Amino acid sequence: MSQSKLHSEYLRQKALQEALLARKNHKSDWYNGIYDRWDYPVLTREHIPLEWRFDLDPASNPDLSAAVAAAGGDVLIQNVIPKHLDCITAKLVEMGVEVEELDDAVRVRRSGPISRTNVKTMPYPGFPTDMQPQIAAVLCLANGTSVLTEGVWDSRYRYVDEFRRMGAHIQVDGKVAVVEGVEQLSGAQVKAMDLRAGVALVQAALTAKGTSEIEDIYWVERGYEDLVGKLQGLGADIHKVVVPDAAFAQNA
């Protein structure tokens, strides 16, 4: 593997901290901070003479955990570094999800109800802002009222209107979202606003009664490799539909 990209702000910050620590400990100038145009670090072998390990798909691993939490089931997620998921795992456990950490895998189970909780996103090692829409999808189905606070970015609740189309009860005031859990979401036609919001809508659709159509999935495809195939492998009734340009023009 000539280069590895970290598609998550959570893992990006962790990698940078570990890289700086390794540089200090080894007294060498092997890491020089190369970035690509998306402002994610690109680490290549010539910059890393040490043994270095990344999750094979760091963007989707925590999202799959959240999907299991929302939809229920029992899923083994392999090729992960469980410690990198600690802050997410802690919240899922608090919500009644069973998470078993193995050497290079995590097993996520949920069969009972989802408990309400409060979540505040923070820079690493806090709860990652990149998981905010996905955890919101889980909170939409929790028993009781949850409070979600965005502690990193502004304007990260653009997806809320799409969730409301599916029957979610969410009120937003600045950086705070109050989520009143409902028994079940309903299928609807919604639109992905960005990468993380898009996968959160997929996650919500898996739990909803009826059929959901998610537009602008190029956001999701930008950051997730074969997400549809992975979910189909877990038994999800999901498929990609190519809509002709004429149909888009008619709906505009």
LODOMAR-92844 format. One record per residue: residue number from 0; residue in one letter; x, y negated, z of N, C-alpha, C in turn. Coordinates in nm, 3 decimals, always signed. Example, Ala and Ser with C-alpha at 12.3 -4.5 7.8 and 13.67 -1.06 7.14 Angstrom:
<sites>
0  A  +1.319  +0.569  +0.780  +1.230  +0.450  +0.780  +1.320  +0.330  +0.780
1  S  +1.285  +0.225  +0.708  +1.367  +0.106  +0.714  +1.290  -0.003  +0.787
</sites>
This chain:
<sites>
0  M  +0.086  +0.118  +0.000  +0.000  +0.000  +0.000  +0.089  -0.123  +0.000
1  S  +0.087  -0.200  -0.112  +0.177  -0.313  -0.125  +0.133  -0.434  -0.046
2  Q  +0.004  -0.445  -0.022  -0.042  -0.560  +0.057  -0.175  -0.527  +0.123
3  S  -0.194  -0.586  +0.242  -0.318  -0.563  +0.317  -0.379  -0.697  +0.351
4  K  -0.507  -0.712  +0.322  -0.576  -0.837  +0.353  -0.668  -0.818  +0.473
5  L  -0.668  -0.913  +0.558  -0.760  -0.911  +0.672  -0.878  -1.000  +0.637
6  H  -0.997  -0.940  +0.622  -1.115  -1.014  +0.583  -1.201  -1.050  +0.703
7  S  -1.137  -1.073  +0.813  -1.214  -1.108  +0.933  -1.135  -1.208  +1.014
8  E  -1.200  -1.316  +1.054  -1.132  -1.416  +1.136  -1.085  -1.354  +1.266
9  Y  -1.164  -1.261  +1.317  -1.127  -1.192  +1.442  -0.994  -1.120  +1.427
10  L  -0.981  -1.037  +1.324  -0.856  -0.963  +1.305  -0.744  -1.053  +1.255
11  R  -0.782  -1.159  +1.182  -0.679  -1.253  +1.134  -0.604  -1.315  +1.252
12  Q  -0.680  -1.362  +1.351  -0.617  -1.426  +1.465  -0.535  -1.326  +1.546
13  K  -0.586  -1.204  +1.558  -0.512  -1.103  +1.633  -0.381  -1.070  +1.562
14  A  -0.387  -1.055  +1.429  -0.266  -1.022  +1.352  -0.161  -1.132  +1.365
15  L  -0.205  -1.257  +1.362  -0.112  -1.368  +1.375  -0.046  -1.369  +1.513
16  Q  -0.125  -1.343  +1.617  -0.068  -1.340  +1.751  +0.032  -1.226  +1.766
17  E  -0.003  -1.109  +1.713  +0.089  -0.996  +1.722  +0.215  -1.021  +1.639
18  A  +0.197  -1.086  +1.523  +0.312  -1.115  +1.438  +0.408  -1.212  +1.506
19  L  +0.353  -1.316  +1.569  +0.437  -1.412  +1.637  +0.509  -1.348  +1.757
20  L  +0.439  -1.260  +1.828  +0.501  -1.191  +1.940  +0.614  -1.100  +1.894
21  A  +0.588  -1.026  +1.785  +0.691  -0.938  +1.733  +0.812  -1.016  +1.685
22  R  +0.785  -1.131  +1.623  +0.896  -1.215  +1.575  +0.981  -1.262  +1.693
23  K  +0.915  -1.304  +1.800  +0.988  -1.351  +1.918  +1.070  -1.239  +1.981
24  N  +1.010  -1.121  +1.992  +1.078  -1.009  +2.056  +1.196  -0.957  +1.976
25  H  +1.186  -0.963  +1.844  +1.292  -0.905  +1.761  +1.392  -1.011  +1.711
26  K  +1.371  -1.135  +1.749  +1.468  -1.242  +1.718  +1.500  -1.249  +1.569
27  S  +1.402  -1.229  +1.485  +1.428  -1.232  +1.341  +1.323  -1.317  +1.272
28  D  +1.354  -1.354  +1.149  +1.265  -1.440  +1.074  +1.194  -1.361  +0.966
29  W  +1.134  -1.246  +1.007  +1.075  -1.159  +0.906  +0.934  -1.198  +0.867
30  Y  +0.869  -1.281  +0.949  +0.733  -1.321  +0.914  +0.733  -1.469  +0.879
31  N  +0.691  -1.503  +0.759  +0.697  -1.643  +0.719  +0.560  -1.699  +0.681
32  G  +0.452  -1.629  +0.720  +0.319  -1.685  +0.709  +0.272  -1.716  +0.569
33  I  +0.267  -1.617  +0.484  +0.214  -1.637  +0.350  +0.062  -1.628  +0.353
34  Y  -0.005  -1.719  +0.286  -0.151  -1.719  +0.285  -0.203  -1.717  +0.141
35  D  -0.318  -1.654  +0.123  -0.380  -1.662  -0.009  -0.479  -1.777  -0.011
36  R  -0.552  -1.794  -0.122  -0.635  -1.913  -0.137  -0.756  -1.913  -0.045
37  W  -0.788  -1.796  +0.016  -0.899  -1.793  +0.112  -0.850  -1.818  +0.253
38  D  -0.722  -1.852  +0.268  -0.664  -1.883  +0.398  -0.662  -1.761  +0.490
39  Y  -0.648  -1.642  +0.432  -0.625  -1.521  +0.510  -0.481  -1.478  +0.489
40  P  -0.414  -1.428  +0.591  -0.275  -1.390  +0.573  -0.261  -1.267  +0.485
41  V  -0.161  -1.269  +0.398  -0.127  -1.154  +0.317  +0.007  -1.103  +0.366
42  L  +0.010  -0.985  +0.425  +0.131  -0.930  +0.482  +0.182  -0.819  +0.393
43  T  +0.305  -0.830  +0.348  +0.361  -0.729  +0.260  +0.479  -0.660  +0.329
44  R  +0.522  -0.546  +0.274  +0.623  -0.465  +0.341  +0.755  -0.539  +0.360
45  E  +0.790  -0.625  +0.263  +0.917  -0.696  +0.279  +0.915  -0.792  +0.396
46  H  +0.796  -0.833  +0.441  +0.786  -0.923  +0.555  +0.774  -0.847  +0.686
47  I  +0.748  -0.715  +0.680  +0.721  -0.638  +0.801  +0.808  -0.513  +0.803
48  P  +0.929  -0.520  +0.858  +1.014  -0.402  +0.866  +0.972  -0.306  +0.976
49  L  +0.868  -0.340  +1.052  +0.821  -0.254  +1.160  +0.705  -0.170  +1.110
50  E  +0.670  -0.068  +1.188  +0.550  +0.009  +1.156  +0.429  -0.077  +1.191
51  W  +0.339  -0.094  +1.096  +0.226  -0.184  +1.112  +0.101  -0.115  +1.063
52  R  -0.005  -0.120  +1.140  -0.126  -0.049  +1.106  -0.247  -0.141  +1.108
53  F  -0.330  -0.129  +1.004  -0.453  -0.205  +0.996  -0.572  -0.110  +0.982
54  D  -0.689  -0.154  +1.025  -0.810  -0.081  +0.992  -0.822  -0.075  +0.840
55  L  -0.866  +0.038  +0.787  -0.877  +0.051  +0.642  -0.984  -0.042  +0.586
56  D  -1.087  -0.071  +0.661  -1.190  -0.163  +0.616  -1.232  -0.248  +0.735
57  P  -1.147  -0.344  +0.777  -1.173  -0.418  +0.901  -1.299  -0.501  +0.897
58  A  -1.345  -0.539  +0.779  -1.465  -0.622  +0.774  -1.590  -0.542  +0.809
59  S  -1.598  -0.418  +0.764  -1.723  -0.344  +0.778  -1.732  -0.260  +0.905
60  N  -1.619  -0.231  +0.971  -1.625  -0.144  +1.088  -1.716  -0.196  +1.199
61  P  -1.701  -0.321  +1.246  -1.792  -0.371  +1.349  -1.934  -0.388  +1.298
62  D  -1.949  -0.416  +1.168  -2.083  -0.432  +1.112  -2.159  -0.300  +1.114
63  L  -2.089  -0.190  +1.087  -2.154  -0.059  +1.093  -2.199  -0.028  +1.236
64  S  -2.118  -0.068  +1.333  -2.156  -0.048  +1.473  -2.284  -0.125  +1.504
65  A  -2.292  -0.250  +1.456  -2.411  -0.330  +1.480  -2.532  -0.273  +1.407
66  A  -2.510  -0.216  +1.288  -2.621  -0.157  +1.213  -2.680  -0.038  +1.288
67  V  -2.593  +0.043  +1.348  -2.640  +0.157  +1.427  -2.716  +0.107  +1.549
68  A  -2.664  +0.000  +1.611  -2.732  -0.057  +1.728  -2.873  -0.103  +1.692
69  A  -2.889  -0.163  +1.574  -3.019  -0.215  +1.533  -3.113  -0.104  +1.488
70  A  -3.064  -0.014  +1.402  -3.151  +0.087  +1.341  -3.161  +0.215  +1.423
71  G  -3.066  +0.236  +1.514  -3.063  +0.361  +1.590  -2.990  +0.469  +1.512
72  G  -2.956  +0.578  +1.583  -2.887  +0.688  +1.518  -2.759  +0.725  +1.591
73  D  -2.677  +0.804  +1.523  -2.553  +0.856  +1.580  -2.451  +0.862  +1.468
74  V  -2.352  +0.772  +1.470  -2.258  +0.758  +1.359  -2.115  +0.757  +1.411
75  L  -2.029  +0.834  +1.345  -1.885  +0.833  +1.374  -1.817  +0.745  +1.270
76  I  -1.751  +0.639  +1.316  -1.681  +0.546  +1.227  -1.532  +0.573  +1.240
77  Q  -1.472  +0.620  +1.133  -1.332  +0.662  +1.136  -1.240  +0.553  +1.081
78  N  -1.110  +0.577  +1.099  -1.005  +0.488  +1.049  -1.019  +0.346  +1.106
79  V  -1.036  +0.339  +1.238  -1.045  +0.210  +1.305  -0.947  +0.207  +1.422
80  I  -0.925  +0.089  +1.472  -0.846  +0.071  +1.594  -0.945  +0.026  +1.701
81  P  -0.990  +0.117  +1.788  -1.097  +0.085  +1.882  -1.070  -0.039  +1.966
82  K  -0.946  -0.063  +2.002  -0.914  -0.178  +2.088  -0.952  -0.310  +2.019
83  H  -0.943  -0.314  +1.886  -0.978  -0.435  +1.813  -1.127  -0.467  +1.824
84  L  -1.207  -0.369  +1.864  -1.352  -0.387  +1.872  -1.400  -0.407  +2.015
85  D  -1.308  -0.424  +2.109  -1.344  -0.425  +2.251  -1.454  -0.525  +2.285
86  C  -1.441  -0.649  +2.239  -1.537  -0.752  +2.278  -1.675  -0.724  +2.217
87  I  -1.677  -0.663  +2.099  -1.804  -0.627  +2.036  -1.864  -0.506  +2.105
88  T  -1.778  -0.407  +2.132  -1.824  -0.286  +2.200  -1.885  -0.318  +2.336
89  A  -1.823  -0.410  +2.409  -1.873  -0.445  +2.542  -2.016  -0.499  +2.535
90  K  -2.045  -0.581  +2.435  -2.181  -0.635  +2.420  -2.280  -0.527  +2.380
91  L  -2.238  -0.439  +2.290  -2.328  -0.332  +2.248  -2.363  -0.240  +2.366
92  V  -2.263  -0.210  +2.448  -2.288  -0.126  +2.566  -2.384  -0.197  +2.661
93  E  -2.364  -0.328  +2.677  -2.452  -0.408  +2.763  -2.597  -0.403  +2.714
94  M  -2.614  -0.382  +2.583  -2.747  -0.380  +2.522  -2.807  -0.239  +2.520
95  G  -2.736  -0.142  +2.576  -2.790  -0.008  +2.584  -2.742  +0.088  +2.477
96  V  -2.639  +0.047  +2.403  -2.582  +0.132  +2.298  -2.467  +0.214  +2.357
97  E  -2.460  +0.340  +2.321  -2.350  +0.425  +2.365  -2.235  +0.415  +2.266
98  V  -2.116  +0.385  +2.314  -1.998  +0.376  +2.228  -1.887  +0.460  +2.289
99  E  -1.842  +0.559  +2.214  -1.733  +0.646  +2.258  -1.609  +0.614  +2.176
100  E  -1.502  +0.575  +2.242  -1.378  +0.540  +2.173  -1.287  +0.662  +2.164
101  L  -1.242  +0.693  +2.042  -1.149  +0.801  +2.017  -1.016  +0.742  +1.972
102  D  -0.922  +0.827  +1.932  -0.789  +0.776  +1.894  -0.796  +0.677  +1.779
103  D  -0.862  +0.714  +1.671  -0.871  +0.627  +1.555  -1.013  +0.623  +1.502
104  A  -1.109  +0.628  +1.592  -1.249  +0.628  +1.553  -1.335  +0.583  +1.671
105  V  -1.457  +0.544  +1.642  -1.555  +0.517  +1.746  -1.685  +0.587  +1.707
106  R  -1.752  +0.640  +1.806  -1.882  +0.702  +1.784  -1.988  +0.614  +1.848
107  V  -2.086  +0.572  +1.768  -2.188  +0.478  +1.814  -2.323  +0.549  +1.811
108  R  -2.393  +0.546  +1.924  -2.524  +0.610  +1.933  -2.624  +0.513  +1.998
109  R  -2.747  +0.518  +1.944  -2.857  +0.450  +2.014  -2.986  +0.523  +1.985
110  S  -3.056  +0.560  +2.093  -3.187  +0.622  +2.079  -3.291  +0.552  +2.165
111  G  -3.247  +0.479  +2.266  -3.339  +0.409  +2.355  -3.361  +0.266  +2.313
112  P  -3.431  +0.189  +2.395  -3.460  +0.049  +2.364  -3.334  -0.038  +2.371
113  I  -3.341  -0.153  +2.306  -3.231  -0.250  +2.307  -3.259  -0.352  +2.417
114  S  -3.161  -0.374  +2.502  -3.177  -0.471  +2.611  -3.132  -0.610  +2.565
115  R  -3.198  -0.712  +2.614  -3.161  -0.850  +2.581  -3.026  -0.882  +2.644
116  T  -2.958  -0.979  +2.584  -2.831  -1.025  +2.640  -2.803  -1.164  +2.586
117  N  -2.703  -1.229  +2.641  -2.657  -1.358  +2.592  -2.520  -1.341  +2.529
118  V  -2.499  -1.409  +2.417  -2.373  -1.398  +2.344  -2.323  -1.537  +2.309
119  K  -2.196  -1.562  +2.333  -2.133  -1.687  +2.291  -2.009  -1.653  +2.211
120  T  -2.003  -1.703  +2.087  -1.885  -1.678  +2.005  -1.772  -1.770  +2.048
121  M  -1.651  -1.715  +2.043  -1.532  -1.789  +2.085  -1.412  -1.742  +2.003
122  P  -1.304  -1.821  +2.000  -1.182  -1.772  +1.934  -1.133  -1.644  +2.001
123  Y  -1.053  -1.567  +1.928  -0.996  -1.444  +1.981  -0.926  -1.473  +2.114
124  P  -0.947  -1.389  +2.217  -1.010  -1.256  +2.215  -1.158  -1.256  +2.250
125  G  -1.228  -1.369  +2.233  -1.370  -1.373  +2.263  -1.453  -1.308  +2.155
126  F  -1.584  -1.314  +2.169  -1.672  -1.253  +2.070  -1.656  -1.327  +1.938
127  P  -1.628  -1.257  +1.827  -1.594  -1.324  +1.700  -1.713  -1.391  +1.634
128  T  -1.692  -1.511  +1.582  -1.797  -1.583  +1.512  -1.841  -1.508  +1.387
129  D  -1.752  -1.428  +1.328  -1.788  -1.352  +1.208  -1.891  -1.244  +1.238
130  M  -1.915  -1.214  +1.365  -2.016  -1.115  +1.401  -2.145  -1.179  +1.452
131  Q  -2.152  -1.311  +1.445  -2.270  -1.379  +1.501  -2.400  -1.344  +1.430
132  P  -2.407  -1.349  +1.294  -2.534  -1.313  +1.229  -2.573  -1.168  +1.253
133  Q  -2.474  -1.078  +1.257  -2.504  -0.936  +1.274  -2.558  -0.906  +1.413
134  I  -2.500  -0.970  +1.516  -2.550  -0.946  +1.651  -2.688  -1.012  +1.666
135  A  -2.713  -1.120  +1.592  -2.846  -1.182  +1.595  -2.951  -1.085  +1.542
136  A  -2.916  -1.008  +1.439  -3.010  -0.909  +1.384  -3.046  -0.804  +1.488
137  V  -2.950  -0.768  +1.572  -2.978  -0.671  +1.680  -3.066  -0.736  +1.786
138  L  -3.035  -0.861  +1.823  -3.111  -0.930  +1.927  -3.256  -0.953  +1.886
139  C  -3.281  -0.960  +1.755  -3.419  -0.977  +1.708  -3.508  -0.861  +1.750
140  L  -3.448  -0.747  +1.782  -3.524  -0.626  +1.818  -3.510  -0.591  +1.965
141  A  -3.446  -0.677  +2.043  -3.422  -0.648  +2.185  -3.546  -0.677  +2.267
142  N  -3.555  -0.611  +2.381  -3.664  -0.638  +2.476  -3.634  -0.766  +2.554
143  G  -3.713  -0.869  +2.534  -3.692  -0.992  +2.607  -3.628  -1.101  +2.524
144  T  -3.586  -1.207  +2.591  -3.532  -1.326  +2.526  -3.380  -1.331  +2.543
145  S  -3.311  -1.349  +2.431  -3.165  -1.359  +2.431  -3.124  -1.498  +2.386
146  V  -3.007  -1.542  +2.431  -2.953  -1.671  +2.392  -2.821  -1.650  +2.320
147  L  -2.813  -1.703  +2.201  -2.694  -1.691  +2.117  -2.634  -1.830  +2.098
148  T  -2.508  -1.845  +2.138  -2.441  -1.976  +2.130  -2.322  -1.966  +2.037
149  E  -2.317  -2.054  +1.938  -2.205  -2.058  +1.844  -2.098  -2.153  +1.898
150  G  -1.984  -2.096  +1.937  -1.879  -2.175  +1.999  -1.762  -2.208  +1.910
151  V  -1.773  -2.178  +1.780  -1.660  -2.200  +1.689  -1.696  -2.297  +1.577
152  W  -1.803  -2.266  +1.501  -1.838  -2.345  +1.383  -1.971  -2.416  +1.399
153  D  -1.991  -2.520  +1.318  -2.122  -2.583  +1.306  -2.198  -2.518  +1.190
154  S  -2.328  -2.534  +1.189  -2.413  -2.493  +1.076  -2.395  -2.346  +1.040
155  R  -2.396  -2.259  +1.141  -2.386  -2.117  +1.109  -2.519  -2.045  +1.131
156  Y  -2.628  -2.119  +1.134  -2.759  -2.057  +1.151  -2.844  -2.071  +1.026
157  R  -2.783  -2.086  +0.911  -2.860  -2.102  +0.787  -2.943  -1.979  +0.755
158  Y  -2.904  -1.865  +0.808  -2.974  -1.740  +0.779  -3.105  -1.727  +0.858
159  V  -3.127  -1.813  +0.956  -3.241  -1.796  +1.047  -3.374  -1.796  +0.973
160  D  -3.390  -1.885  +0.874  -3.516  -1.889  +0.799  -3.541  -1.756  +0.727
161  E  -3.435  -1.691  +0.682  -3.451  -1.562  +0.615  -3.496  -1.455  +0.714
162  F  -3.441  -1.459  +0.834  -3.485  -1.366  +0.938  -3.632  -1.390  +0.973
163  R  -3.671  -1.517  +0.977  -3.811  -1.549  +1.009  -3.905  -1.493  +0.905
164  R  -3.862  -1.489  +0.779  -3.946  -1.429  +0.674  -3.975  -1.282  +0.704
165  M  -3.886  -1.221  +0.780  -3.901  -1.080  +0.814  -3.972  -1.061  +0.948
166  G  -4.017  -1.171  +1.008  -4.093  -1.163  +1.131  -4.015  -1.188  +1.258
167  A  -3.890  -1.231  +1.246  -3.809  -1.259  +1.365  -3.856  -1.388  +1.432
168  H  -3.844  -1.393  +1.565  -3.878  -1.511  +1.641  -3.750  -1.577  +1.691
169  I  -3.704  -1.679  +1.621  -3.579  -1.746  +1.654  -3.601  -1.897  +1.650
170  Q  -3.556  -1.966  +1.754  -3.558  -2.111  +1.758  -3.416  -2.162  +1.774
171  V  -3.379  -2.260  +1.692  -3.242  -2.311  +1.693  -3.241  -2.455  +1.739
172  D  -3.149  -2.487  +1.829  -3.127  -2.624  +1.876  -2.976  -2.648  +1.878
173  G  -2.927  -2.712  +1.773  -2.783  -2.735  +1.763  -2.707  -2.605  +1.747
174  K  -2.619  -2.576  +1.841  -2.538  -2.455  +1.835  -2.600  -2.338  +1.912
175  V  -2.720  -2.356  +1.961  -2.785  -2.254  +2.043  -2.908  -2.199  +1.971
176  A  -2.919  -2.067  +1.966  -3.036  -2.000  +1.911  -3.100  -1.916  +2.020
177  V  -3.228  -1.934  +2.039  -3.304  -1.854  +2.136  -3.381  -1.748  +2.057
178  V  -3.355  -1.623  +2.087  -3.411  -1.511  +2.011  -3.508  -1.434  +2.099
179  E  -3.634  -1.434  +2.061  -3.736  -1.356  +2.131  -3.754  -1.225  +2.055
180  G  -3.718  -1.116  +2.117  -3.722  -0.988  +2.049  -3.863  -0.946  +2.009
181  V  -3.873  -0.880  +1.894  -4.001  -0.827  +1.845  -3.989  -0.675  +1.835
182  E  -4.105  -0.609  +1.828  -4.104  -0.463  +1.823  -4.046  -0.412  +1.692
183  Q  -4.078  -0.481  +1.582  -4.029  -0.438  +1.451  -4.030  -0.554  +1.354
184  L  -3.932  -0.556  +1.264  -3.930  -0.654  +1.156  -4.008  -0.599  +1.037
185  S  -4.042  -0.687  +0.945  -4.118  -0.648  +0.826  -4.035  -0.677  +0.701
186  G  -4.049  -0.591  +0.601  -3.977  -0.612  +0.476  -4.019  -0.742  +0.409
187  A  -3.926  -0.809  +0.344  -3.954  -0.937  +0.279  -3.851  -0.963  +0.170
188  Q  -3.878  -1.061  +0.087  -3.781  -1.106  -0.012  -3.699  -1.218  +0.050
189  V  -3.570  -1.195  +0.063  -3.481  -1.289  +0.131  -3.357  -1.314  +0.045
190  K  -3.276  -1.408  +0.090  -3.158  -1.447  +0.012  -3.035  -1.456  +0.103
191  A  -2.925  -1.396  +0.060  -2.800  -1.404  +0.134  -2.742  -1.544  +0.120
192  M  -2.706  -1.604  +0.233  -2.650  -1.739  +0.234  -2.498  -1.739  +0.232
193  D  -2.439  -1.632  +0.284  -2.294  -1.619  +0.285  -2.262  -1.472  +0.312
194  L  -2.136  -1.441  +0.325  -2.092  -1.302  +0.340  -2.153  -1.237  +0.463
195  R  -2.133  -1.296  +0.581  -2.178  -1.233  +0.706  -2.330  -1.235  +0.719
196  A  -2.392  -1.345  +0.678  -2.538  -1.351  +0.682  -2.598  -1.249  +0.587
197  G  -2.533  -1.227  +0.474  -2.582  -1.129  +0.378  -2.584  -0.989  +0.434
198  V  -2.475  -0.948  +0.499  -2.472  -0.813  +0.554  -2.566  -0.802  +0.674
199  A  -2.589  -0.913  +0.745  -2.685  -0.911  +0.855  -2.827  -0.889  +0.802
200  L  -2.857  -0.945  +0.685  -2.988  -0.922  +0.624  -3.004  -0.777  +0.580
201  V  -2.898  -0.718  +0.529  -2.901  -0.575  +0.496  -2.930  -0.495  +0.622
202  Q  -2.862  -0.529  +0.728  -2.880  -0.462  +0.856  -3.024  -0.476  +0.904
203  A  -3.080  -0.597  +0.895  -3.219  -0.619  +0.938  -3.316  -0.541  +0.850
204  A  -3.289  -0.536  +0.720  -3.377  -0.465  +0.627  -3.382  -0.316  +0.657
205  L  -3.271  -0.260  +0.707  -3.267  -0.118  +0.741  -3.363  -0.086  +0.855
206  T  -3.390  -0.184  +0.939  -3.478  -0.162  +1.055  -3.623  -0.199  +1.025
207  A  -3.646  -0.270  +0.915  -3.778  -0.328  +0.889  -3.877  -0.225  +0.833
208  K  -4.004  -0.251  +0.857  -4.110  -0.170  +0.799  -4.141  -0.223  +0.659
209  G  -4.134  -0.137  +0.560  -4.158  -0.180  +0.423  -4.029  -0.204  +0.347
210  T  -4.043  -0.261  +0.230  -3.930  -0.282  +0.140  -3.882  -0.427  +0.146
211  S  -3.752  -0.444  +0.151  -3.691  -0.577  +0.147  -3.610  -0.592  +0.019
212  E  -3.611  -0.711  -0.039  -3.528  -0.743  -0.154  -3.434  -0.857  -0.113
213  I  -3.305  -0.834  -0.128  -3.205  -0.933  -0.088  -3.137  -0.988  -0.213
214  E  -3.153  -1.116  -0.237  -3.093  -1.181  -0.353  -2.953  -1.232  -0.319
215  D  -2.879  -1.263  -0.425  -2.743  -1.320  -0.414  -2.650  -1.227  -0.335
216  I  -2.654  -1.099  -0.369  -2.571  -1.003  -0.296  -2.424  -1.011  -0.334
217  Y  -2.390  -1.099  -0.429  -2.249  -1.116  -0.461  -2.172  -1.162  -0.338
218  W  -2.240  -1.231  -0.245  -2.174  -1.269  -0.120  -2.128  -1.145  -0.045
219  V  -2.216  -1.046  -0.038  -2.184  -0.923  +0.035  -2.077  -0.844  -0.037
220  E  -2.087  -0.834  -0.168  -1.992  -0.755  -0.247  -1.852  -0.816  -0.242
221  R  -1.844  -0.945  -0.214  -1.713  -1.011  -0.206  -1.628  -0.956  -0.093
222  G  -1.695  -0.912  +0.016  -1.618  -0.872  +0.133  -1.634  -0.728  +0.177
223  Y  -1.726  -0.653  +0.112  -1.751  -0.516  +0.156  -1.740  -0.421  +0.038
224  E  -1.655  -0.321  +0.053  -1.635  -0.225  -0.053  -1.740  -0.114  -0.045
225  D  -1.821  -0.103  -0.149  -1.921  +0.003  -0.162  -2.009  +0.014  -0.038
226  L  -2.062  -0.098  +0.008  -2.150  -0.095  +0.125  -2.275  -0.012  +0.099
227  V  -2.332  -0.024  -0.023  -2.452  +0.052  -0.057  -2.423  +0.202  -0.051
228  G  -2.310  +0.243  -0.106  -2.274  +0.385  -0.104  -2.255  +0.439  +0.036
229  K  -2.193  +0.360  +0.122  -2.172  +0.403  +0.260  -2.304  +0.420  +0.334
230  L  -2.395  +0.326  +0.314  -2.523  +0.334  +0.381  -2.608  +0.448  +0.326
231  Q  -2.598  +0.471  +0.194  -2.668  +0.586  +0.136  -2.616  +0.716  +0.196
232  G  -2.485  +0.720  +0.222  -2.426  +0.838  +0.283  -2.477  +0.864  +0.424
233  L  -2.528  +0.760  +0.488  -2.586  +0.772  +0.622  -2.737  +0.798  +0.617
234  G  -2.790  +0.807  +0.495  -2.932  +0.836  +0.482  -3.020  +0.716  +0.457
235  A  -2.962  +0.598  +0.436  -3.043  +0.478  +0.413  -3.105  +0.480  +0.274
236  D  -3.226  +0.432  +0.264  -3.295  +0.418  +0.135  -3.261  +0.280  +0.080
237  I  -3.149  +0.271  +0.013  -3.100  +0.142  -0.036  -3.035  +0.163  -0.172
238  H  -3.058  +0.070  -0.262  -2.993  +0.076  -0.392  -2.982  -0.065  -0.450
239  K  -2.888  -0.079  -0.540  -2.862  -0.208  -0.605  -2.940  -0.215  -0.735
240  V  -3.006  -0.328  -0.758  -3.084  -0.350  -0.879  -3.027  -0.470  -0.953
241  V  -3.000  -0.453  -1.080  -2.952  -0.564  -1.163  -3.073  -0.630  -1.228
242  V  -3.097  -0.756  -1.196  -3.212  -0.829  -1.247  -3.168  -0.911  -1.368
243  P  -3.236  -0.896  -1.482  -3.200  -0.975  -1.602  -3.210  -1.125  -1.577
244  D  -3.130  -1.200  -1.652  -3.131  -1.346  -1.637  -3.270  -1.405  -1.662
245  A  -3.347  -1.344  -1.752  -3.480  -1.395  -1.783  -3.570  -1.390  -1.661
246  A  -3.554  -1.287  -1.581  -3.635  -1.274  -1.460  -3.600  -1.381  -1.359
247  F  -3.469  -1.412  -1.347  -3.427  -1.520  -1.258  -3.489  -1.653  -1.302
248  A  -3.488  -1.679  -1.435  -3.542  -1.804  -1.486  -3.691  -1.815  -1.459
249  Q  -3.763  -1.702  -1.467  -3.905  -1.701  -1.443  -3.940  -1.731  -1.296
250  N  -3.852  -1.679  -1.206  -3.876  -1.698  -1.062  -3.828  -1.833  -1.012
251  A  -3.748  -1.903  -1.092  -3.691  -2.031  -1.049  -3.800  -2.137  -1.038
</sites>
